[in-house]
Amino acid sequence: MKPIRKTALAATALAGSLGLAAFGIAQAADTPIVAIMGATVFDATGAAPRLANVIIREGRIAEVGPTVKAPRGAKVIDAKGQALLPGFFDLHTHWTPGGMPATTPQIATAYVSAGVTTVSDFNAAPESFAPRRQWLSTLVAPHVNFAARMSTPGGHGADWADTATTKWVNTPEAARAAVKALVPYKPDLIKAFTDGWRYGVAPDNTSMDEWTLTALVDEAHKNNLKVFTHTVSVDRGEVAGRSKVDVITHSLQDRPLDAEAIEILKAGGTADTPTLAVYEPVKPGQPARDPDESPNAKQSFKKFDYALGNAKALHDAGVIIALGTDAGMPGTPHGVSTLHEMELMVRAGLTPSEALMAGTAKSAQVINQLNDRGTIEVGKRADLVLIKGEPWKTISDVRKTDRVFIDGKLVFGPGAPPMTANQATTMPSVPAKAQIDDFERADGRSSLDTLRTDDPDGGLDRTVEISQRIPRGADGHALSINARMSIKPKPYAGVIIPLTRGSIQPVDARAFKGVRFEVRGDGDYALGVTASSGRWAAPFKAGSTWQTVEVPFSALKPASERGAKGEWTASDLTEVEFMGGRKGGEKFWLEVDNVVFF
């Protein structure tokens, strides 16, 4: 780390002698300058903590040093007795409705208040990247890297998601094609689910083979994208290393790592985010458990011990350990789990300083953002956290957040403006348009320029569904849905028409009475409408000849599979879906046209 420290000192000296213009940092007179004075700075370069003042201009760190003066007119923050660190990273999160907390603004608040300023979200569909980036720009939020998801057909990560959310690949050619198809969405990284379905609870015939993974990584690297893999076993870790995966995004936890496996990971340049927080058998606030209370409990404790030991072994061997938590999964709340992950790294055997490095500079390095953030150096983005303590001595002090800065702005703590925008739970609604889809576009997108997606039941054995645009004679085109039901209770299939791109921004349809469409088919179906409160549905029938069906909003009831909570208002709708079910093994067909609000 010495070269980094020398570079930081040289940059500070040059900034003083040449001015910030030499570093491309503007000095607009109308932009507040922030001076953090008297802090003990842990700069994450490898240098020991030291007393220093930090000056922020235009969202960047302008000066760092013990003798730096507060510029005239600067907003001065007295930080004597406090620690100043780079903002923390969490490279593995899921911003899911089922997480804790549940909504995007709430999740953003949880991270900001914990001093977490950069996260990676592994849960978003590519179609949602642009609208979610726009939404986040209106909130007080960390920087969010969006991961494009890839798995094998029926594999983990593809067990619930449509093929637009998670690309399905099982050959090198398919992997390269999928990466190319994702590039236009401007993902920040690729997440590949490579381990097969649900940790061996079903036959492991869905793991991604080494040829496919190698091609996926190679194509991603050609497009300047890092690849993270869901990998939990030592053998699959070796596959990741040989494929030159950038980061294994879980603990290797089925057995202790041997020297050969460690060398394979080192040779591949593969780092690890062990996500200890999600695997901890007894999480903070939970009652104590006896490891011998059941075979499952005994296995959980054993695997966690392997995870701790393997994280330490990798670190000692020089493999980069960065920070990820799998937050949003059960018992792993957003924000505080990031801080707890550093505590668990210390439990694994890292020093507090090494855990802090994992949560800052090392995470920035593996996501290829170290030139922009992750250390406190001149020219870096001013994402910073002030802490009332000395976390390099006592790691639990990371919980003593006092103030948080993102892009040089005070966003949390004394003097920060209220997070008013974060009090909403959804984006503001826009007026709904009458026409939803006439199926005349040949590119798979609706009349609203949204991407239609298939929605069969999930799992390893899932309904096989094909939807396609077909000719309808003089009436243009229609949507055809054909499905063969999986062998399970209540199998189903459907097609979702988002009302806005990525189903992120809701529409207000209170000016309308319901949904009208033309349809023909072979029996019973349902119209689904998704609102912020959940899924609502109403049944309808279709015969062999075309007919017009009107479903008034008053006919909608909470759907049995994904029921709604609260009252129907029509003010926050995101999707319309045509769906149906049959007995296991049976087939159905449905044709739909001219879908409108009436």
Rosetta blueprint (number, residue, H / E / L):
1 M L
2 K H
3 P H
4 I H
5 R H
6 K H
7 T H
8 A H
9 L H
10 A H
11 A H
12 T H
13 A H
14 L H
15 A H
16 G H
17 S H
18 L H
19 G L
20 L H
21 A H
22 A H
23 F H
24 G L
25 I L
26 A L
27 Q L
28 A L
29 A L
30 D L
31 T L
32 P L
33 I L
34 V E
35 A E
36 I E
37 M E
38 G E
39 A E
40 T E
41 V E
42 F L
43 D L
44 A L
45 T L
46 G L
47 A L
48 A L
49 P L
50 R E
51 L E
52 A E
53 N E
54 V E
55 I E
56 I E
57 R E
58 E L
59 G L
60 R E
61 I E
62 A E
63 E E
64 V E
65 G E
66 P L
67 T L
68 V L
69 K L
70 A L
71 P L
72 R L
73 G L
74 A L
75 K E
76 V E
77 I E
78 D E
79 A L
80 K L
81 G L
82 Q L
83 A E
84 L E
85 L E
86 P E
87 G L
88 F E
89 F E
90 D E
91 L E
92 H E
93 T E
94 H L
95 W L
96 T L
97 P L
98 G L
99 G L
100 M L
101 P L
102 A L
103 T L
104 T H
105 P H
106 Q H
107 I H
108 A H
109 T H
110 A H
111 Y H
112 V H
113 S H
114 A L
115 G L
116 V E
117 T E
118 T E
119 V E
120 S E
121 D E
122 F L
123 N L
124 A L
125 A L
126 P H
127 E H
128 S H
129 F H
130 A H
131 P H
132 R H
133 R H
134 Q H
135 W H
136 L H
137 S H
138 T L
139 L L
140 V L
141 A L
142 P L
143 H E
144 V E
145 N E
146 F E
147 A E
148 A E
149 R E
150 M E
151 S E
152 T L
153 P L
154 G L
155 G L
156 H L
157 G L
158 A L
159 D L
160 W L
161 A L
162 D L
163 T L
164 A L
165 T L
166 T E
167 K E
168 W E
169 V L
170 N L
171 T L
172 P H
173 E H
174 A H
175 A H
176 R H
177 A H
178 A H
179 V H
180 K H
181 A H
182 L H
183 V H
184 P H
185 Y H
186 K L
187 P L
188 D L
189 L E
190 I E
191 K E
192 A E
193 F E
194 T L
195 D E
196 G L
197 W L
198 R H
199 Y H
200 G H
201 V L
202 A L
203 P L
204 D L
205 N L
206 T L
207 S E
208 M L
209 D L
210 E H
211 W H
212 T H
213 L H
214 T H
215 A H
216 L H
217 V H
218 D H
219 E H
220 A H
221 H H
222 K H
223 N L
224 N L
225 L L
226 K E
227 V E
228 F E
229 T E
230 H E
231 T L
232 V L
233 S L
234 V H
235 D H
236 R H
237 G H
238 E H
239 V H
240 A H
241 G H
242 R H
243 S L
244 K L
245 V L
246 D L
247 V E
248 I E
249 T L
250 H L
251 S L
252 L L
253 Q L
254 D L
255 R L
256 P L
257 L L
258 D L
259 A H
260 E H
261 A H
262 I H
263 E H
264 I H
265 L H
266 K H
267 A H
268 G L
269 G L
270 T L
271 A E
272 D E
273 T L
274 P L
275 T L
276 L H
277 A H
278 V H
279 Y H
280 E L
281 P L
282 V L
283 K L
284 P L
285 G L
286 Q L
287 P L
288 A L
289 R L
290 D L
291 P L
292 D L
293 E L
294 S L
295 P H
296 N H
297 A H
298 K H
299 Q H
300 S H
301 F H
302 K H
303 K H
304 F H
305 D H
306 Y H
307 A H
308 L H
309 G H
310 N H
311 A H
312 K H
313 A H
314 L H
315 H H
316 D H
317 A L
318 G L
319 V L
320 I L
321 I E
322 A L
323 L L
324 G L
325 T L
326 D L
327 A E
328 G L
329 M L
330 P L
331 G L
332 T L
333 P L
334 H L
335 G L
336 V H
337 S H
338 T H
339 L H
340 H H
341 E H
342 M H
343 E H
344 L H
345 M H
346 V H
347 R H
348 A H
349 G L
350 L L
351 T L
352 P H
353 S H
354 E H
355 A H
356 L H
357 M H
358 A H
359 G L
360 T L
361 A H
362 K H
363 S H
364 A H
365 Q H
366 V H
367 I L
368 N L
369 Q L
370 L L
371 N L
372 D L
373 R L
374 G L
375 T L
376 I L
377 E L
378 V L
379 G L
380 K L
381 R E
382 A L
383 D L
384 L E
385 V E
386 L E
387 I E
388 K L
389 G L
390 E L
391 P L
392 W L
393 K L
394 T L
395 I H
396 S H
397 D H
398 V H
399 R H
400 K L
401 T E
402 D E
403 R E
404 V E
405 F E
406 I E
407 D L
408 G L
409 K E
410 L E
411 V E
412 F E
413 G L
414 P L
415 G L
416 A L
417 P L
418 P L
419 M L
420 T H
421 A H
422 N H
423 Q H
424 A L
425 T L
426 T L
427 M L
428 P L
429 S L
430 V E
431 P E
432 A L
433 K L
434 A L
435 Q E
436 I E
437 D E
438 D L
439 F L
440 E L
441 R L
442 A L
443 D L
444 G L
445 R E
446 S L
447 S L
448 L L
449 D L
450 T L
451 L E
452 R L
453 T E
454 D E
455 D L
456 P L
457 D L
458 G L
459 G L
460 L L
461 D L
462 R L
463 T L
464 V E
465 E E
466 I E
467 S E
468 Q E
469 R E
470 I E
471 P E
472 R L
473 G H
474 A H
475 D H
476 G L
477 H E
478 A E
479 L E
480 S E
481 I E
482 N E
483 A E
484 R E
485 M L
486 S L
487 I L
488 K L
489 P L
490 K L
491 P L
492 Y E
493 A E
494 G E
495 V E
496 I E
497 I E
498 P E
499 L L
500 T L
501 R H
502 G H
503 S H
504 I L
505 Q L
506 P L
507 V E
508 D E
509 A L
510 R L
511 A L
512 F L
513 K L
514 G E
515 V E
516 R E
517 F E
518 E E
519 V E
520 R E
521 G E
522 D L
523 G E
524 D E
525 Y E
526 A E
527 L E
528 G E
529 V E
530 T E
531 A E
532 S L
533 S L
534 G E
535 R E
536 W E
537 A E
538 A E
539 P E
540 F E
541 K E
542 A E
543 G L
544 S L
545 T L
546 W L
547 Q E
548 T E
549 V E
550 E E
551 V E
552 P E
553 F H
554 S H
555 A H
556 L L
557 K E
558 P E
559 A L
560 S L
561 E L
562 R L
563 G E
564 A L
565 K L
566 G L
567 E L
568 W L
569 T L
570 A L
571 S L
572 D L
573 L E
574 T E
575 E E
576 V E
577 E E
578 F E
579 M E
580 G E
581 G E
582 R L
583 K L
584 G L
585 G L
586 E L
587 K E
588 F E
589 W E
590 L E
591 E E
592 V E
593 D E
594 N E
595 V E
596 V E
597 F E
598 F L
